[in-house]
Amino acid sequence: MRTRLGKAERERVLVRGMDLTAELLGSTTFTEMVAIVLLGRRPTAAEARMLDALLVVLVEHGLVKPVVAARFVYSNAPESLQAAVAAALLGAGSRHLGSSEWAARYLQEALAAAPVDASLEELAARIVDDHEARGERVGGIGHRTHPGGDPRAVRLFEIAHETGTYGRACALLEAVAAEAGLRKARPLPPNVTGAIAAIAVDLGFRWEITRAFALIGRTLGALGHIQEEMDEPISDEVIRSIQESVDYDPS
């Protein structure tokens, strides 16, 4: 058995071979720690700026279902902060937050299987064909709240260009969005989780871990909603509104 991550010794704690107190504390940011833990190396300054944006972008998006669930759980069990946070994170799935994982998978697998000089347009067509054949939505494109274009995705790609982290995965996602939009005869631009997926792949993250950016960001977001619920509770009013709005029909 082996772990490369960390070890607690009598006089020190090691993380990826570095002394936590002597080499990391006070000189290493949380964003840099994400790269150290998940990539096994320190990020460059440009990569750190990009990673920071990926961690910030999903912190808050209003009263979406996961944070409402967190508020409800906290209201019922205020002694268990972790349960309320967990309730928010459990909602990260195929329809909300989790699509970064599915988008990263098809991007990573398509690029790994294709020659370096393969046409991105051809790869995009194959990806859309594959999803259509399975009757599945293409993850990482389109957004109900931002149908004309997700401003978060737009800004992430701008930062990717500014930091030199925009690569073939980002370009392929934009090609997939264009191809799917043509077939549906309506715009289906990349959404925020798609942009996260593509940038994470270009940074060297494996597709299975890309949902981490949503989970890390939304942990902070959930804590913000829980704290607001402590100070200005709305969960009781929300549940009363639901009860008053839903008809009971036992037939």
BELGI-V873099 format. One record per pair of residues at least 24 apart in sequence whose C-alpha atoms are under 10 Angstrom apart, sorted by the first residue. I is the first residue (numbers start at 1). J is the second residue. D is the distance in Angstrom with one decimal. If there is no record, write none. Layout:
i: (I,I)
j: (J,J)
d: (D,D)
//
This chain:
i: (4,4,5,5,5,5,6,15,16,16,30,31,34,34,34,35,35,35,38,38,38,38,38,39,39,39,39,43,44,45,46,46,46,46,46,46,47,47,47,47,47,48,49,49,49,49,50,50,50,50,50,50,50,50,50,50,50,50,50,51,51,51,51,51,51,52,53,53,53,53,53,53,53,54,54,54,54,54,54,54,54,54,54,54,54,54,55,55,55,55,55,55,55,55,55,56,56,56,56,56,56,56,57,57,57,57,57,57,57,57,57,57,57,58,58,58,58,58,58,58,58,58,58,58,58,58,58,59,59,59,59,59,59,59,59,59,59,59,59,60,60,60,60,60,60,60,60,61,61,62,62,63,64,64,65,65,65,66,66,66,66,66,66,66,66,67,67,67,67,67,67,67,67,67,68,68,68,68,68,68,68,69,69,69,70,70,70,70,70,70,71,71,71,71,71,71,71,71,71,71,71,71,72,72,72,72,72,72,72,72,73,73,74,74,74,74,74,74,75,75,75,75,75,75,75,76,76,78,78,81,81,81,82,84,84,84,84,85,85,85,85,85,85,85,85,86,86,87,88,88,88,88,88,88,89,89,89,89,89,89,90,91,92,92,92,92,93,94,95,96,96,97,97,97,97,97,97,97,97,97,97,98,98,98,98,98,98,98,98,98,98,99,99,99,99,99,99,99,99,99,99,99,99,99,100,100,100,100,100,100,100,100,100,100,100,100,100,100,100,100,100,100,100,101,101,101,101,101,101,101,101,101,101,101,101,101,101,101,102,102,102,102,102,102,102,102,102,102,103,103,103,103,103,103,103,103,103,103,103,103,103,103,103,104,104,104,104,104,104,104,104,104,104,104,104,104,104,104,104,104,104,104,104,104,105,105,105,105,105,105,105,105,106,106,106,106,106,106,106,106,106,107,107,107,107,107,107,107,107,107,107,107,107,107,108,108,108,108,108,108,108,108,108,108,108,109,110,110,111,111,111,116,119,120,120,120,120,120,120,120,120,121,121,121,121,121,121,121,122,122,122,122,123,123,123,123,124,124,124,124,124,124,124,124,124,124,125,125,125,125,125,126,126,127,127,127,127,127,128,128,128,128,128,129,129,132,137,138,138,138,138,138,139,139,139,139,139,139,139,139,140,140,140,140,140,140,140,140,140,140,140,140,140,140,140,141,141,141,141,141,141,141,141,141,141,141,141,141,141,141,141,142,142,142,142,142,142,142,142,142,142,142,143,143,143,143,143,143,144,146,146,147,147,147,147,147,148,148,148,148,149,149,149,149,149,149,150,150,150,150,150,150,150,151,151,151,152,152,152,152,152,152,153,153,153,153,153,153,153,153,154,154,154,154,154,155,155,156,156,156,156,157,157,157,157,157,157,160,160,160,165,165,165,165,165,166,166,166,166,166,166,167,167,167,167,167,168,168,168,168,169,169,169,169,169,169,169,169,170,170,170,170,170,170,170,170,170,171,171,172,173,173,173,174)
j: (37,40,36,37,38,40,37,40,40,41,55,55,212,213,216,203,204,205,204,205,206,209,212,203,204,205,206,203,163,163,159,160,162,163,164,165,160,163,164,165,203,163,159,160,162,163,156,157,159,160,161,162,163,164,165,166,199,200,203,160,196,199,200,203,213,213,152,155,156,159,160,196,213,152,156,192,193,195,196,197,199,200,213,214,216,217,196,212,213,214,215,216,217,218,220,213,214,216,217,218,220,221,152,153,155,156,192,193,196,213,214,217,218,97,152,192,193,196,213,214,215,216,217,218,219,220,221,213,214,215,216,217,218,219,220,221,222,223,224,217,218,219,220,221,222,224,225,218,221,221,225,225,88,96,91,92,96,90,91,92,96,97,218,221,222,91,218,219,221,222,223,224,225,226,222,225,226,229,234,235,238,222,226,235,222,223,225,226,229,235,222,223,225,226,227,228,229,230,233,234,235,236,226,229,233,234,235,236,238,239,226,235,225,226,227,229,230,235,226,229,230,233,234,235,236,235,236,226,230,223,226,227,223,222,223,225,226,218,219,220,221,222,223,225,226,219,222,222,215,218,219,221,222,223,214,215,216,218,219,222,215,215,211,214,215,218,211,139,139,193,214,140,192,193,194,211,212,213,214,215,218,139,140,193,194,210,211,212,213,214,215,138,139,140,141,191,192,193,194,196,197,210,211,214,139,140,191,192,193,194,195,196,197,198,200,207,208,209,210,211,212,213,214,139,140,193,194,196,197,198,206,207,208,209,210,211,212,214,138,139,140,193,194,197,207,208,210,211,138,139,140,141,169,173,193,194,195,196,197,198,201,207,210,139,140,169,173,193,194,195,196,197,198,199,200,201,202,205,206,207,208,209,210,211,139,197,198,201,206,207,208,210,130,131,138,139,169,173,197,198,207,168,169,170,171,172,173,176,194,197,198,201,202,207,168,169,172,197,198,201,202,204,205,206,207,207,169,172,168,169,172,168,172,168,169,171,172,173,174,175,176,171,172,174,175,176,178,179,172,175,176,179,172,173,175,176,171,172,173,174,175,176,177,178,179,180,175,176,178,179,180,176,179,172,173,176,179,180,176,177,179,180,183,179,180,180,180,176,177,180,188,194,173,176,177,190,191,193,194,197,173,174,176,177,188,189,190,191,192,193,194,195,196,197,198,173,174,176,177,178,180,181,187,188,189,190,191,192,193,194,195,177,180,181,186,187,188,189,190,191,192,194,187,188,189,190,191,192,191,189,191,186,187,188,189,191,186,187,188,189,187,188,189,190,191,192,188,189,190,191,192,193,195,190,191,192,190,191,192,193,195,196,189,190,191,192,193,194,195,196,189,190,191,192,195,192,195,192,195,196,199,190,192,195,196,198,199,195,199,202,199,200,201,202,203,198,199,200,201,202,203,198,199,201,202,203,198,199,201,202,195,197,198,199,200,201,202,203,194,195,196,197,198,199,200,201,202,198,199,198,197,198,199,198)
d: (9.4,8.8,9.2,6.9,9.3,8.4,9.4,9.8,6.8,8.3,9.9,7.7,9.7,9.6,9.9,9.7,10.0,9.3,9.8,7.7,9.4,8.4,9.7,9.1,7.5,6.8,9.2,9.5,10.0,8.7,9.5,9.0,8.5,5.0,7.3,7.8,8.9,7.0,8.4,7.0,7.6,9.3,8.3,9.2,9.8,7.5,8.0,9.6,6.6,6.5,9.8,9.1,6.9,9.3,7.5,9.9,8.5,9.4,9.1,9.8,9.5,9.1,8.4,8.9,8.9,9.9,9.8,9.2,7.0,8.1,9.5,9.4,9.9,9.9,7.6,9.3,9.5,9.1,6.4,9.7,8.6,8.5,6.4,8.5,9.8,8.4,9.4,9.0,5.5,7.5,9.1,6.8,5.4,9.1,10.0,8.7,9.3,9.0,6.1,9.2,9.5,9.8,6.8,9.0,9.5,8.3,8.0,9.6,9.1,8.9,8.6,7.4,9.5,8.5,8.8,8.1,8.7,9.7,7.8,6.0,8.7,8.7,5.4,6.3,9.7,9.5,8.0,9.4,7.8,9.0,8.1,4.4,4.9,7.6,6.2,4.7,8.2,9.9,9.2,8.0,7.1,9.9,8.5,5.4,8.4,8.8,9.3,9.4,8.5,9.4,9.3,8.7,9.7,9.4,7.7,10.0,9.1,7.7,5.4,7.7,8.9,9.9,9.0,10.0,8.0,8.9,8.6,9.7,7.7,5.5,8.9,9.2,6.5,8.1,8.9,8.1,9.2,9.9,9.4,7.7,9.1,9.4,10.0,9.1,6.6,8.6,7.6,6.7,9.4,9.6,8.3,9.5,6.7,5.6,9.0,8.8,6.2,9.0,8.3,8.1,6.2,9.7,9.2,9.0,9.8,9.0,5.7,8.2,9.2,8.7,9.3,9.2,9.9,6.8,9.5,7.9,8.5,9.1,8.8,7.7,8.3,8.1,9.2,6.9,8.1,9.5,9.9,9.4,8.7,8.5,8.1,9.8,9.4,8.0,8.5,9.9,7.5,8.8,6.4,8.9,9.2,5.9,6.7,9.6,8.1,8.4,9.0,9.1,9.2,7.7,7.7,9.1,6.4,9.4,8.8,6.3,9.2,7.1,7.1,8.3,9.3,10.0,8.4,7.8,7.6,9.2,9.3,8.4,9.1,9.0,9.6,9.8,9.0,6.5,9.8,7.3,9.8,9.2,6.0,8.2,9.1,9.1,9.5,7.7,9.9,8.8,5.9,9.3,9.9,7.6,9.1,9.0,5.4,6.0,9.2,9.7,9.5,6.1,7.1,9.7,8.4,9.5,7.9,9.8,7.3,6.3,9.4,8.3,4.5,5.4,7.9,6.4,4.8,8.3,9.3,8.4,9.5,9.4,6.3,5.9,9.3,8.9,8.3,8.6,9.0,8.3,8.7,9.2,6.6,9.9,9.3,5.8,6.1,7.2,5.5,5.5,9.0,9.9,8.6,6.1,7.8,9.6,8.8,8.3,7.7,8.5,9.1,9.1,7.6,5.1,5.4,8.8,10.0,8.3,8.0,6.0,9.0,9.1,6.0,7.5,9.8,8.2,9.4,8.9,8.5,8.4,9.3,9.3,7.6,9.3,8.4,4.6,6.1,9.0,7.8,6.4,9.8,9.1,8.0,4.9,8.0,9.3,7.1,9.3,9.8,8.4,9.6,8.9,8.3,5.1,7.4,9.3,9.9,9.9,9.3,8.9,9.8,9.6,9.9,10.0,8.7,9.1,6.0,8.8,10.0,7.1,7.2,9.5,9.9,8.3,7.1,7.8,9.9,8.7,9.8,7.3,9.9,9.4,8.5,6.6,9.0,9.8,9.6,8.0,6.9,9.0,9.3,9.2,8.0,7.5,8.6,9.5,9.3,8.2,9.3,7.5,5.6,9.1,9.4,6.6,8.5,9.6,7.6,9.6,5.9,7.6,9.1,7.8,9.8,9.1,9.5,9.7,7.6,10.0,8.5,8.2,9.9,6.5,7.7,8.8,5.8,4.6,8.3,8.6,6.7,8.6,8.5,7.0,9.7,6.4,8.2,9.1,9.9,9.9,10.0,7.3,9.5,9.5,6.9,9.1,7.4,6.4,9.2,9.9,9.3,9.9,9.8,8.6,8.8,8.1,9.9,9.8,9.8,10.0,9.8,9.1,9.0,8.4,6.9,9.8,7.9,9.9,9.4,8.4,9.4,8.7,5.8,5.5,7.3,5.6,3.5,7.1,8.7,7.7,8.9,8.2,8.8,8.2,5.9,9.5,8.6,9.2,9.4,5.6,5.4,4.1,5.0,8.3,8.3,6.2,8.8,8.0,9.6,8.9,9.7,7.5,4.3,5.4,6.0,5.8,9.4,9.2,9.9,7.6,8.1,8.2,6.1,8.8,9.8,9.5,8.4,9.4,7.4,7.3,8.0,9.3,9.4,6.8,7.8,7.4,8.1,7.7,5.6,7.2,7.2,9.6,9.8,7.4,7.1,5.3,6.5,9.9,9.7,9.8,8.3,8.1,9.7,7.5,5.6,9.3,8.5,9.8,8.9,6.5,5.4,4.4,7.8,7.7,5.4,7.9,9.3,8.1,8.3,8.2,8.3,9.3,9.5,7.9,6.8,7.8,8.4,9.8,9.7,7.0,9.1,9.4,8.0,9.7,7.3,9.7,7.0,9.2,10.0,6.7,6.7,8.5,6.6,9.8,9.9,6.9,8.7,8.3,7.6,8.8,5.6,8.6,8.4,9.3,9.1,7.0,9.4,8.4,5.0,7.0,8.8,6.4,5.9,9.6,8.9,7.1,9.2,8.4,4.8,6.1,9.2,8.4,7.3,8.3,9.8,8.1,9.0,6.6,9.7,9.3)
//
